[in-house]
Amino acid sequence: MSKIPKHVAIIMDGNGRWAKLQGKNRVTGHQQGAKSVKEIVEEAVAQGIEYLTLYAFSTENWSRPKDEVNLLMKLLVSSLRKEFHRMVDNNIRLVSIGNIDALPTPVKDELLSVIEKTKNNTGMVLTLALNYGGKEDLTQAMRTIADKVKNSIISPEKVDESTINEHLYTRNLPPVDLLIRTSGEERISNFLLWHIAYTELYFTKTLWPDFKKEDLKEALLNYAKRERRFGKTSEQLTS
Ligand code: FPP
C-alpha cells in the first residue's frame, strides 16, 4: 500500500519572520514565499501527491495592513500568470476554495481564467484557499442546508455527514491525510476544519520561504512512518 498521502494541505507560515531575520521588508518575505510555492508544487507532482491544498489567504488576513493585503493580491495575480504554463506542463488542475466573490476583480478574473484553462487536466489537483476560513465554510454550508430544509428540498432527518460535506467549498476534495504547518506555530488557524478529522499533523520550525523540496520529502517520510488507526486498534488494522 502506498504511503504517499493522497491529500496534503499546507499552512505556509513565516514569510514575515523570514524577512525580519534577513533585515528585509515583509514584501520580500512574501516574494520568497511565492518561490517556495513553485518548488513545492513541482515536488508534490513528482512525489505523486494527488491533491495539494495551500492556505494562501484567510478570511482573517484582511485585517493586515492595507499595503500588505494589496501586495499579496498582486503577488497572486502575477504568480497565476507566470505559473500558468508550468501548470499545463505538469498536467495540474487548479481549483479554489473560499469566497472568491469578495476578492479584487483582477485576482478573481485571473483565478477563474486559470481554473477554466486547466479544468480538463488530469494530474494533481492544486487547491488555493483564498478568502477561506473553516468556520465560514461550515457556516455557509449550514445556511444553504437550512434554506433547503425550509423549502422542503431536504428533510431534517435526512441531514447526515454527506449532506454537510456536499455543501462545503471542499466538497470535491478527499479528507486531508497530512497537514503541514511551517514556522514553529502549532495551530490550525481556522483552516480546513471538517476535512482534518483524522489528519496527521506535521509541524516544522522551518520558515515558509526556507521550506524546499528536501523539507517536503522529510515531512512525507515522517508521515510514512506513522500508523493511522482511524479509531481502531493496531491489532484490528493488521488482522
Ligand atoms: C504567512 O506568512 C503567509 C501568508 C499570510 C500568505 C501566504 C502567501 C504566500 C506564500 C505568497 C504567495 C502565494 C501564492 C499561492 C503564489 P506571515 O506573513 O504570516 O509570516 P509571519 O507569521 O512570520 O509574519
Residues whose N, C-alpha, C, O or C-beta is under 5 A from the ligand:
A	BS01	FPP	M12 D13 G14 N15 G16 R17 W18 H30 G33 A34 V37 Y55 A56 L75 S79
